[in-house]
Amino acid sequence: MSAVYPKPLRRLVALLSRLPGIGEKTATRLSMFLLATPPDFARELGNAIARIPESVIRCSKCFNIADEDPCSLCTDPARRDDLICVVEGPTDIVPIEKSGEFKGRYHVLGGAISPIDGVMPDDLHVRELLGRVDGGGVTEVVLATNLTAEGEATASYLAGVLKGKGIRVSRIAYGLPMGSDLEYADEITVGRAMKGRREL
């Protein structure tokens, strides 16, 4: 970054540049925005960032991020205890919740199996998932891992270890987004849409 900027501003740009998806230009824009806003906003933002390590925890039951343990999704009496949706990370829960179609519990794996990256089943919260299933009361586990090679490998592995547990194991259907044209969709997406078709 240009030496024409003062050292504190250069440091802020350097730190912001380390965030995912933010390059030096965006970091500079954000820094200039913070410089132009009232000082109270910058202080409030700084305090919110500083409090994250102490105030945001992992739920000991589902491993979602939360501000209390167990989290609100695990303690909500309106949710079904017999249905568990398995996701890779906390951000995967958001679109499922926004859909309004799932009323069960969640289980966050903490990633996906990826031998190339050194991530094996023991590095994920698989043991804890099996413990929840073995604890009784679960009738179905919905595998909602991402549609990537790693996500597919993880779903396949989980389906294998859950086989014989006397529960239903399902995989979310992937298909075409609303408003999209069939001719522009790739063959994998179209194939998933065909496999996930339902009777009308």
N, CA and C of each residue as an Amber inpcrd file, in Angstrom:
protein
   600
   0.8480000  -1.1960000   0.0000000   0.0000000   0.0000000   0.0000000
   0.8760000   1.2360000   0.0000000   0.3600000   2.2650000  -0.6160000
   1.1360000   3.4960000  -0.7700000   1.5310000   4.0810000   0.5830000
   2.7840000   4.5520000   0.6510000   3.3140000   5.1490000   1.8800000
   2.7190000   6.5270000   2.1420000   1.8880000   7.0360000   1.1980000
   1.2760000   8.3550000   1.4150000   0.2170000   8.2910000   2.5160000
  -0.2920000   7.1010000   2.8000000  -1.2750000   6.9510000   3.8710000
  -0.5620000   6.8450000   5.2090000  -1.1700000   7.3550000   6.2690000
  -0.5450000   7.2380000   7.5880000  -0.4520000   5.7780000   8.0340000
   0.4970000   5.5000000   8.9080000   0.7750000   4.1330000   9.3510000
  -0.4590000   3.4270000   9.9360000  -1.2910000   4.0620000  10.8060000
  -2.4720000   3.3680000  11.3340000  -3.4490000   2.9390000  10.2340000
  -3.5860000   3.7810000   9.2040000  -4.4810000   3.4480000   8.1030000
  -3.9090000   2.3000000   7.2820000  -2.6090000   2.2960000   7.0610000
  -1.9530000   1.2060000   6.3290000  -2.1350000  -0.1160000   7.0790000
  -2.0250000  -0.0510000   8.4070000  -2.2040000  -1.2690000   9.2160000
  -3.6400000  -1.7950000   9.1040000  -4.6170000  -0.8860000   9.1370000
  -6.0180000  -1.2870000   9.0070000  -6.2580000  -1.9410000   7.6520000
  -5.7330000  -1.3470000   6.5850000  -5.8800000  -1.9110000   5.2400000
  -5.2500000  -3.2940000   5.1750000  -4.0700000  -3.4410000   5.7670000
  -3.3840000  -4.7360000   5.7600000  -4.2090000  -5.8010000   6.4860000
  -4.8120000  -5.4350000   7.6120000  -5.6240000  -6.3930000   8.3800000
  -6.9120000  -6.7510000   7.6430000  -7.5860000  -5.7440000   7.0830000
  -8.8250000  -5.9960000   6.3460000  -8.5590000  -6.8460000   5.1030000
  -7.3930000  -6.6860000   4.5060000  -7.0280000  -7.4530000   3.3050000
  -6.8940000  -8.9410000   3.5930000  -6.7110000  -9.2860000   4.8620000
  -6.5740000 -10.6990000   5.2290000  -7.9190000 -11.4090000   5.3430000
  -9.0110000 -10.6430000   5.3140000 -10.3420000 -11.2460000   5.3650000
 -10.6690000 -11.8830000   4.0190000 -11.4300000 -12.9870000   4.0210000
 -11.7410000 -13.6660000   2.7510000 -12.5610000 -12.7860000   1.8220000
 -12.1740000 -12.7530000   0.5620000 -12.9090000 -11.9990000  -0.4470000
 -12.6290000 -10.5120000  -0.4600000 -11.6960000 -10.0560000   0.3690000
 -11.3830000  -8.6240000   0.4100000  -9.9330000  -8.4180000  -0.0070000
  -9.7660000  -7.7460000  -1.1130000  -8.4290000  -7.4180000  -1.5880000
  -8.0070000  -6.0490000  -1.0830000  -6.8550000  -5.5850000  -1.5390000
  -6.3200000  -4.3110000  -1.0570000  -7.2110000  -3.1260000  -1.4240000
  -7.7810000  -3.1490000  -2.6330000  -8.6390000  -2.0200000  -3.0490000
  -9.8900000  -1.9260000  -2.1800000 -10.5430000  -3.0690000  -1.9540000
 -11.7420000  -3.0690000  -1.1080000 -11.3770000  -2.6840000   0.3200000
 -10.2610000  -3.1980000   0.8050000  -9.8150000  -2.8680000   2.1640000
  -9.5420000  -1.3690000   2.2950000  -8.9830000  -0.7810000   1.2590000
  -8.7200000   0.6600000   1.2740000 -10.0360000   1.4340000   1.2990000
 -11.0070000   1.0010000   0.4650000 -12.3240000   1.6530000   0.4420000
 -12.9990000   1.5710000   1.8050000 -12.9540000   0.3890000   2.4310000
 -13.5640000   0.2160000   3.7460000 -12.8720000   1.1000000   4.7860000
 -11.5600000   1.1640000   4.7080000 -10.8000000   1.9950000   5.6470000
 -11.1540000   3.4620000   5.4880000 -11.2730000   3.9210000   4.2440000
 -11.6400000   5.3140000   3.9850000 -13.0720000   5.5920000   4.4600000
 -13.9520000   4.6100000   4.3040000 -15.3270000   4.7550000   4.7990000
 -15.3220000   4.9330000   6.3190000 -14.5620000   4.0930000   7.0080000
 -14.4810000   4.1740000   8.4690000 -13.8940000   5.5110000   8.9140000
 -12.9530000   6.0080000   8.1290000 -12.3310000   7.2890000   8.4490000
 -13.3280000   8.4420000   8.3080000 -14.2730000   8.3000000   7.3860000
 -15.2470000   9.3640000   7.1190000 -16.4820000   9.3010000   8.0070000
 -16.6820000   8.1740000   8.7010000 -17.8660000   8.0450000   9.5580000
 -17.6060000   8.6510000  10.9320000 -18.6590000   8.9090000  11.6980000
 -18.4600000   9.4210000  13.0580000 -17.6210000   8.4360000  13.8800000
 -16.7490000   8.9420000  14.7420000 -15.8670000   8.0620000  15.5320000
 -16.6100000   7.0100000  16.3470000 -17.8370000   7.3190000  16.7820000
 -18.6080000   6.3520000  17.5710000 -18.8660000   5.0590000  16.8000000
 -19.0940000   5.1700000  15.4830000 -19.3490000   3.9740000  14.6810000
 -18.1090000   3.0850000  14.6330000 -16.9570000   3.6900000  14.3960000
 -15.7060000   2.9160000  14.3450000 -15.4350000   2.2410000  15.6880000
 -15.7010000   2.9370000  16.7880000 -15.5010000   2.3550000  18.1230000
 -16.4610000   1.1820000  18.3520000 -17.7240000   1.3770000  17.9550000
 -18.7260000   0.3180000  18.1300000 -18.3610000  -0.9120000  17.2990000
 -17.9020000  -0.6760000  16.0660000 -17.4730000  -1.7700000  15.2060000
 -16.2730000  -2.4920000  15.8180000 -15.3110000  -1.7290000  16.2940000
 -14.1330000  -2.3110000  16.9270000 -14.4750000  -3.1390000  18.1530000
 -15.4110000  -2.6270000  18.9770000 -15.8460000  -3.3610000  20.1650000
 -16.5610000  -4.6540000  19.7940000 -17.3970000  -4.5930000  18.7540000
 -18.1190000  -5.7910000  18.3180000 -17.1470000  -6.8630000  17.8380000
 -16.1250000  -6.4550000  17.0910000 -15.1150000  -7.4020000  16.6040000
 -14.3130000  -7.9700000  17.7700000 -13.9350000  -7.1020000  18.7140000
 -13.1250000  -7.5290000  19.8530000 -13.8570000  -8.5260000  20.7510000
 -15.1960000  -8.4250000  20.8190000 -15.9760000  -9.2930000  21.6980000
 -16.3070000 -10.6500000  21.0880000 -16.0820000 -10.8130000  19.7870000
 -16.4490000 -12.0640000  19.1080000 -15.8330000 -13.3010000  19.7720000
 -14.5250000 -13.3310000  20.0600000 -13.9540000 -14.5670000  20.6390000
 -14.5860000 -14.9850000  21.9650000 -15.0330000 -14.0340000  22.7600000
 -15.6210000 -14.3650000  24.0640000 -17.1370000 -14.5700000  24.0030000
 -17.8160000 -13.8630000  23.1060000 -19.2770000 -13.8860000  23.1160000
 -19.9050000 -14.8880000  22.1610000 -19.1620000 -15.3500000  21.1520000
 -19.7040000 -16.3430000  20.2170000 -19.0410000 -17.6860000  20.5140000
 -19.8880000 -18.6780000  20.8100000 -19.3890000 -20.0020000  21.1880000
 -19.9520000 -21.0620000  20.2430000 -19.5520000 -22.3040000  20.4520000
 -20.1070000 -23.4330000  19.7060000 -21.0830000 -24.1680000  20.6100000
 -22.2400000 -24.4820000  20.0700000 -23.2110000 -25.2690000  20.8130000
 -22.6240000 -26.6580000  21.0490000 -22.6840000 -27.1470000  22.2720000
 -22.0930000 -28.4410000  22.5990000 -22.8990000 -29.6150000  22.0540000
 -24.1120000 -29.3350000  21.5750000 -24.9640000 -30.4050000  21.0490000
 -24.8940000 -30.5020000  19.5260000 -25.0770000 -29.3560000  18.8370000
 -25.1260000 -29.3850000  17.3640000 -23.9030000 -28.7530000  16.7040000
 -23.0650000 -28.0450000  17.4780000 -21.8310000 -27.4050000  17.0040000
 -22.0670000 -26.2050000  16.1040000 -23.2870000 -25.6410000  16.1610000
 -23.5590000 -24.3890000  15.4690000 -22.9730000 -23.2490000  16.3060000
 -22.7420000 -22.0990000  15.6840000 -22.2950000 -20.9370000  16.4420000
 -23.4870000 -20.3750000  17.2020000 -23.2270000 -19.8700000  18.4050000
 -24.3170000 -19.4020000  19.2530000 -23.7890000 -18.4260000  20.2900000
 -24.7250000 -17.8440000  21.0320000 -24.3330000 -16.9940000  22.1530000
 -24.7510000 -17.6220000  23.4750000 -25.3220000 -18.8310000  23.3940000
 -25.6750000 -19.5950000  24.5880000 -25.5400000 -21.0840000  24.2720000
 -25.3830000 -21.8970000  25.3160000 -25.1930000 -23.3300000  25.1330000
 -26.1460000 -24.0870000  26.0460000 -27.0360000 -24.9010000  25.4920000
 -27.2220000 -25.1910000  24.0720000 -27.8570000 -24.0120000  23.3320000
 -27.7380000 -24.0530000  22.0010000 -28.2100000 -22.9340000  21.1840000
 -29.7300000 -22.9050000  21.1000000 -30.2580000 -21.8220000  20.5630000
 -31.7110000 -21.6410000  20.4700000 -32.3630000 -22.6680000  19.5450000
 -31.6320000 -23.1580000  18.5400000 -32.1940000 -24.1660000  17.6380000
 -32.3250000 -25.5120000  18.3480000 -31.4210000 -25.7830000  19.2810000
 -31.4670000 -27.0460000  20.0240000 -32.4900000 -27.0220000  21.1510000
 -32.8300000 -25.8410000  21.6360000 -33.7680000 -25.7440000  22.7550000
 -35.1850000 -25.3600000  22.3330000 -35.3750000 -25.0510000  21.0570000
 -36.6930000 -24.6500000  20.5680000 -37.6720000 -25.8280000  20.6760000
 -38.7060000 -25.7070000  21.5190000 -39.6390000 -26.8270000  21.7040000
 -40.5110000 -27.1030000  20.4820000 -40.5710000 -26.1660000  19.5400000
 -41.4070000 -26.3440000  18.3490000 -40.7160000 -27.1910000  17.2780000
 -39.4340000 -27.5030000  17.4830000 -38.6930000 -28.2590000  16.4700000
 -38.7530000 -29.7570000  16.7650000 -38.6450000 -30.5530000  15.7120000
 -38.7150000 -32.0100000  15.8380000 -37.3800000 -32.5880000  16.2970000
 -37.4170000 -33.4180000  17.3240000 -36.2070000 -34.0700000  17.8390000
 -35.8160000 -35.2960000  17.0180000 -36.7600000 -35.8480000  16.2650000
 -36.4890000 -37.0940000  15.5400000 -35.8320000 -36.8650000  14.1790000
 -35.6590000 -35.6110000  13.7980000 -35.1420000 -35.2650000  12.4720000
 -33.8870000 -34.4070000  12.6080000 -32.7750000 -34.8870000  12.0520000
 -31.5060000 -34.1460000  12.1190000 -31.0090000 -33.8490000  10.7090000
 -30.6960000 -32.5870000  10.4650000 -30.1220000 -32.1630000   9.1850000
 -28.6270000 -31.9220000   9.3900000 -27.8150000 -32.6230000   8.6220000
 -26.3580000 -32.5180000   8.7410000 -25.8250000 -31.5540000   7.6890000
 -25.0910000 -30.5310000   8.1490000 -24.4940000 -29.5420000   7.2510000
 -22.9980000 -29.4560000   7.5130000 -22.2780000 -28.8720000   6.5670000
 -20.8270000 -28.7300000   6.7200000 -20.4680000 -27.6160000   7.6970000
 -21.1190000 -26.4620000   7.5560000 -20.7690000 -25.3170000   8.3920000
 -21.9860000 -24.5250000   8.8280000 -21.8100000 -23.6220000   9.7870000
 -22.9270000 -22.8190000  10.3000000 -23.6530000 -22.0000000   9.2340000
 -22.9240000 -21.5090000   8.2360000 -23.5670000 -20.6850000   7.2080000
 -24.5280000 -21.4960000   6.3410000 -24.3760000 -22.8230000   6.3260000
 -25.2810000 -23.6690000   5.5370000 -26.6690000 -23.7470000   6.1510000
 -26.7800000 -23.4370000   7.4290000 -28.0790000 -23.4820000   8.1040000
 -28.9730000 -22.3300000   7.6380000 -28.3860000 -21.1870000   7.3300000
 -29.1510000 -19.9790000   6.9980000 -30.1140000 -20.1900000   5.8310000
 -29.6650000 -20.6750000   4.6570000 -30.6290000 -20.8360000   3.5630000
 -31.6980000 -21.8910000   3.8580000 -31.3440000 -22.9080000   4.6350000
 -32.3370000 -23.9290000   4.9860000 -33.4130000 -23.3120000   5.8730000
 -32.9900000 -22.5110000   6.8430000 -33.9450000 -21.8390000   7.7220000
 -34.8030000 -20.8400000   6.9470000 -34.1790000 -20.1200000   6.0120000
 -34.9300000 -19.1380000   5.2110000 -35.9960000 -19.8180000   4.3520000
 -35.7440000 -21.0640000   3.9510000 -36.7170000 -21.7770000   3.1210000
 -37.9920000 -22.0830000   3.9040000 -37.8780000 -22.2060000   5.2280000
 -39.0310000 -22.5150000   6.0640000 -39.5290000 -23.9420000   5.9290000
 -38.7640000 -24.7940000   5.2430000 -39.2030000 -26.1600000   4.9590000
 -38.7100000 -27.1900000   5.9630000 -37.7670000 -26.8280000   6.8170000
 -37.1960000 -27.7990000   7.7510000 -37.4930000 -27.3850000   9.1860000
 -38.0550000 -28.3050000   9.9560000 -38.4430000 -27.9970000  11.3400000
 -37.7810000 -28.9440000  12.3460000 -36.6780000 -29.5620000  11.9450000
 -35.9760000 -30.4730000  12.8480000 -34.7850000 -29.8060000  13.5030000
 -33.8370000 -30.6300000  13.9230000 -32.6030000 -30.1610000  14.5560000
 -31.4700000 -30.1930000  13.5440000 -30.3370000 -29.5900000  13.9030000
 -29.1780000 -29.5440000  13.0170000 -27.9710000 -30.2250000  13.6580000
 -27.0240000 -30.5670000  12.7860000 -25.7240000 -31.0560000  13.2460000
 -24.6690000 -30.4970000  12.2930000 -23.7680000 -29.6740000  12.8230000
 -22.7260000 -29.0410000  12.0160000 -21.4510000 -29.8890000  12.0910000
 -21.0120000 -30.3910000  10.9550000 -19.8340000 -31.2590000  10.9110000
 -18.5270000 -30.5150000  11.1750000 -18.4790000 -29.2580000  10.7460000
 -17.2350000 -28.5000000  10.8750000 -16.3280000 -28.6610000   9.6720000
 -16.9210000 -29.0030000   8.5220000 -16.1450000 -29.1550000   7.2910000
 -16.6170000 -30.3650000   6.5060000 -15.7860000 -30.7810000   5.5720000
 -16.0920000 -31.9380000   4.7320000 -14.8340000 -32.7870000   4.5860000
 -15.0300000 -34.0610000   4.3390000 -13.8940000 -34.9670000   4.1600000
 -13.1040000 -34.5490000   2.9310000 -11.8130000 -34.3490000   3.1100000
 -10.9350000 -33.9420000   2.0130000  -9.5240000 -34.4400000   2.2930000
  -9.2180000 -35.6780000   1.8770000  -7.8840000 -36.2340000   2.1310000
  -6.7460000 -35.3590000   1.6080000  -6.9770000 -34.6680000   0.4980000
  -5.9340000 -33.7950000  -0.0720000  -5.5820000 -32.6870000   0.9070000
  -6.5950000 -32.1670000   1.6220000  -6.3730000 -31.1040000   2.5970000
  -6.1060000 -31.6570000   4.0000000  -6.0320000 -32.9670000   4.1060000
  -5.7560000 -33.5890000   5.3970000  -6.9430000 -33.6400000   6.3350000
  -8.1740000 -33.4950000   5.7800000  -9.3830000 -33.5510000   6.6110000
 -10.0040000 -34.9360000   6.4640000  -9.9870000 -35.6850000   7.5610000
 -10.5340000 -37.0340000   7.5870000 -11.7720000 -37.0610000   8.4970000
 -12.5560000 -38.1510000   8.4620000 -13.7700000 -38.2180000   9.2900000
 -13.5320000 -37.9190000  10.7670000 -12.3930000 -38.3440000  11.3000000
 -12.0990000 -38.0860000  12.7130000 -11.8810000 -36.6100000  13.0200000
 -11.6460000 -35.7950000  11.9760000 -11.4520000 -34.3550000  12.1650000
 -12.7860000 -33.6040000  12.2140000 -13.8620000 -34.3150000  11.8970000
 -15.1980000 -33.7140000  11.8690000 -16.0220000 -34.2240000  13.0560000
 -17.2060000 -33.6700000  13.2360000 -18.0700000 -34.0560000  14.3520000
 -18.9500000 -35.2520000  13.9770000 -18.2980000 -36.2950000  13.4470000
 -19.0230000 -37.5030000  13.0410000 -19.3600000 -38.3480000  14.2650000
 -18.4130000 -38.5150000  15.1540000 -18.6310000 -39.3070000  16.3730000
 -19.8240000 -38.7760000  17.1660000 -19.8990000 -37.4570000  17.2670000
 -20.9900000 -36.8310000  18.0050000 -22.3420000 -37.0620000  17.3090000
 -22.3320000 -37.0550000  15.9700000 -23.5600000 -37.3420000  15.2240000
 -24.0220000 -38.7650000  15.5110000 -23.0910000 -39.7080000  15.4670000
 -23.4350000 -41.1030000  15.7410000 -23.9500000 -41.2580000  17.1740000
 -23.3770000 -40.4930000  18.0890000 -23.8410000 -40.5130000  19.4700000
 -25.2740000 -40.0410000  19.5950000 -25.6260000 -39.0100000  18.8320000
 -26.9970000 -38.4940000  18.8540000 -27.9660000 -39.5330000  18.2940000
 -27.5510000 -40.1930000  17.2180000 -28.4070000 -41.2230000  16.6040000
 -28.5410000 -42.4220000  17.5420000 -27.4210000 -42.8700000  18.1080000
 -27.4440000 -44.0220000  19.0170000 -28.2050000 -43.7340000  20.3020000
 -28.3430000 -42.4600000  20.6350000 -29.0710000 -42.0650000  21.8420000
 -30.5600000 -42.3490000  21.7650000 -31.0490000 -42.6350000  20.5620000
 -32.4540000 -42.9750000  20.3680000 -33.3170000 -41.7770000  20.0420000
 -34.4630000 -42.0680000  19.4530000 -35.4310000 -41.0280000  19.1300000
 -35.2840000 -40.4300000  17.7480000 -34.1560000 -40.6540000  17.0870000
 -33.9400000 -40.1000000  15.7410000 -34.5050000 -41.0790000  14.7170000
 -35.3530000 -40.5750000  13.8190000 -35.9350000 -41.4240000  12.7780000
 -35.3540000 -41.1420000  11.3950000 -34.8010000 -39.9290000  11.2170000
 -34.2320000 -39.5870000   9.9010000 -33.0780000 -38.6140000  10.0440000
 -32.0370000 -38.8560000   9.2310000 -30.9160000 -37.9240000   9.1170000
 -30.8880000 -37.4330000   7.6800000 -30.9900000 -36.1240000   7.5060000
 -30.9570000 -35.5070000   6.1790000 -29.5390000 -35.0090000   5.9280000
 -28.8920000 -35.5000000   4.8970000 -27.5360000 -35.0860000   4.5600000
 -27.6060000 -33.8880000   3.6200000 -27.1870000 -32.7280000   4.1180000
 -27.2570000 -31.4860000   3.3400000 -25.8530000 -30.9130000   3.1400000
 -24.9040000 -31.7920000   2.8320000 -23.5520000 -31.3210000   2.5260000
 -23.5570000 -30.7030000   1.1370000 -22.5250000 -29.9280000   0.8360000
 -22.4760000 -29.1930000  -0.4220000 -22.3060000 -30.1160000  -1.6350000
 -22.7100000 -29.6070000  -2.7790000 -22.5890000 -30.3560000  -4.0300000
 -21.1970000 -30.1260000  -4.6180000 -20.2060000 -30.6320000  -3.8980000
 -18.8100000 -30.5980000  -4.3280000 -18.2840000 -32.0170000  -4.1890000
 -17.0990000 -32.2610000  -4.7010000 -16.5080000 -33.6010000  -4.5650000
 -16.3790000 -33.9540000  -3.0880000 -15.9460000 -32.9800000  -2.2780000
 -15.7770000 -33.2160000  -0.8440000 -17.1280000 -33.4350000  -0.1540000
 -18.1250000 -32.6240000  -0.5350000 -19.4550000 -32.7600000   0.0460000
 -20.0990000 -34.0890000  -0.2910000 -19.9130000 -34.5290000  -1.5410000
 -20.4490000 -35.8160000  -1.9730000 -19.7480000 -36.9700000  -1.2540000
 -18.4250000 -36.8590000  -1.1070000 -17.6700000 -37.8960000  -0.3990000
 -18.1130000 -37.9830000   1.0560000 -18.3600000 -36.8270000   1.6570000
 -18.8040000 -36.7830000   3.0560000 -20.1880000 -37.4050000   3.1960000
 -21.0940000 -37.0630000   2.2940000 -22.4550000 -37.6260000   2.3260000
 -22.4140000 -39.1330000   2.1410000 -21.5840000 -39.5920000   1.2160000
 -21.4540000 -41.0260000   0.9610000 -20.9030000 -41.7530000   2.1900000
 -19.8940000 -41.1580000   2.8060000 -19.3070000 -41.7510000   4.0090000
 -20.3390000 -41.8320000   5.1330000 -21.0690000 -40.7360000   5.3580000
 -22.0680000 -40.7010000   6.4270000 -23.1940000 -41.6980000   6.1660000
 -23.6140000 -41.7990000   4.9040000 -24.6600000 -42.7690000   4.5590000
 -24.1910000 -44.1750000   4.9090000 -22.9120000 -44.4530000   4.6690000
 -22.3480000 -45.7720000   4.9810000 -22.3170000 -46.0610000   6.4700000
 -21.8680000 -45.0860000   7.2670000 -21.7660000 -45.3300000   8.7160000
 -23.1310000 -45.3170000   9.4080000 -24.1250000 -44.6630000   8.7820000
 -25.4630000 -44.6310000   9.3620000 -26.3160000 -45.8230000   8.9370000
 -25.8330000 -46.5370000   7.9140000 -26.5640000 -47.7080000   7.4200000
 -26.6230000 -48.7520000   8.5340000 -27.7670000 -49.3500000   8.6830000
 -27.9200000 -50.3650000   9.7070000 -28.2820000 -49.8130000  11.0710000
 -28.5060000 -48.4960000  11.1620000 -28.8830000 -47.8870000  12.4400000
 -30.4000000 -47.8750000  12.6390000 -31.1290000 -48.3800000  11.6360000
 -32.5840000 -48.4320000  11.7600000 -33.2670000 -47.0950000  11.5660000
 -32.5880000 -46.1790000  10.8630000 -33.1730000 -44.8690000  10.5780000
 -33.1530000 -44.6090000   9.0820000 -33.9380000 -43.6360000   8.6650000
 -33.9310000 -43.2310000   7.2590000 -32.8040000 -42.2340000   7.0600000
 -32.0110000 -42.4250000   6.0040000 -30.9500000 -41.4860000   5.6500000
 -31.2970000 -40.9270000   4.2800000 -31.4670000 -39.6020000   4.2020000
 -31.8410000 -38.9780000   2.9380000 -30.8230000 -37.9090000   2.5630000
 -30.8450000 -37.5440000   1.2950000 -29.9470000 -36.5120000   0.7570000
 -30.8300000 -35.4400000   0.1600000 -30.5110000 -34.1590000   0.4490000
 -31.3370000 -33.1060000  -0.1400000 -31.2050000 -33.1530000  -1.6520000
 -32.2990000 -32.8390000  -2.3380000 -32.2970000 -32.8270000  -3.8010000
 -31.7020000 -31.5150000  -4.2880000 -30.8760000 -31.6010000  -5.3090000
 -30.3300000 -30.4100000  -5.9460000 -30.9860000 -30.2770000  -7.2940000
 -31.3310000 -29.0670000  -7.6490000 -31.9840000 -28.8840000  -8.9280000
 -31.7520000 -27.5130000  -9.5050000 -32.7040000 -27.0820000 -10.2980000
 -32.5850000 -25.8110000 -10.9990000 -33.1550000 -24.6790000 -10.1560000
 -32.4520000 -23.5450000 -10.0920000 -32.9940000 -22.4130000  -9.3380000
 -34.1760000 -21.7930000 -10.0660000 -35.0730000 -21.1540000  -9.3070000
 -36.2310000 -20.4890000  -9.8960000 -35.7710000 -19.4110000 -10.8750000
 -36.4320000 -19.3480000 -12.0190000 -36.1370000 -18.3210000 -13.0050000
 -35.0030000 -18.6690000 -13.9530000 -34.4420000 -19.8720000 -13.8100000
 -33.3200000 -20.2250000 -14.6860000 -33.8250000 -20.9440000 -15.9270000
 -33.0470000 -20.8580000 -17.0010000 -33.3710000 -21.5330000 -18.2490000
 -32.6620000 -22.8760000 -18.3020000 -33.3820000 -23.8910000 -18.6950000
 -32.8530000 -25.2470000 -18.7520000 -31.6370000 -25.3460000 -19.6710000
 -31.6780000 -24.5950000 -20.7760000 -30.5880000 -24.6960000 -21.7520000
 -29.2430000 -24.2110000 -21.2100000 -29.2650000 -23.3790000 -20.1640000
 -28.0110000 -22.8570000 -19.6080000 -27.5070000 -23.6560000 -18.4100000
 -28.2850000 -24.6330000 -17.9820000 -27.8870000 -25.4280000 -16.8130000
 -26.8850000 -26.5050000 -17.2270000 -25.9490000 -26.8080000 -16.3210000
 -24.9850000 -27.8640000 -16.6210000 -25.6450000 -29.2250000 -16.4140000
 -25.0140000 -30.2540000 -16.9840000 -25.6170000 -31.5880000 -16.9720000
 -25.7360000 -32.1940000 -15.5690000 -24.8260000 -31.8360000 -14.6690000
 -24.8950000 -32.3750000 -13.3050000 -26.1230000 -31.8200000 -12.5880000
 -26.3550000 -30.5070000 -12.7570000 -27.5190000 -29.8770000 -12.1280000
 -28.8110000 -30.4540000 -12.6880000 -28.8630000 -30.6210000 -14.0110000
 -30.0630000 -31.1830000 -14.6470000 -30.2710000 -32.6200000 -14.1790000
 -29.1840000 -33.3740000 -14.0840000 -29.2680000 -34.7580000 -13.6050000
 -29.8100000 -34.8220000 -12.1900000 -29.3340000 -33.9330000 -11.3430000
 -29.8180000 -33.8790000  -9.9530000 -31.2950000 -33.5100000  -9.9230000
 -31.6880000 -32.5670000 -10.7750000 -33.0800000 -32.1490000 -10.8230000
 -33.9750000 -33.3100000 -11.2530000 -33.5050000 -34.1230000 -12.2090000
 -34.2720000 -35.2690000 -12.6620000 -34.4020000 -36.3200000 -11.5630000
 -33.2930000 -36.5750000 -10.8590000 -33.3170000 -37.5750000  -9.7860000
 -34.1680000 -37.1130000  -8.6210000 -34.2100000 -35.8070000  -8.3860000
 -34.9630000 -35.2730000  -7.2590000 -36.4090000 -34.9370000  -7.6120000
 -36.8560000 -35.3850000  -8.7810000 -38.2240000 -35.0440000  -9.2020000
 -39.2470000 -35.6930000  -8.2700000 -40.4340000 -35.0680000  -8.1860000
 -41.4930000 -35.6080000  -7.3400000 -42.8160000 -35.5840000  -8.1000000
 -43.7270000 -36.4160000  -7.6410000 -45.0300000 -36.5150000  -8.2870000
 -45.8690000 -35.2800000  -8.0070000 -46.6110000 -34.8110000  -9.0150000
 -47.4920000 -33.6550000  -8.8590000 -48.9350000 -34.1120000  -8.7460000
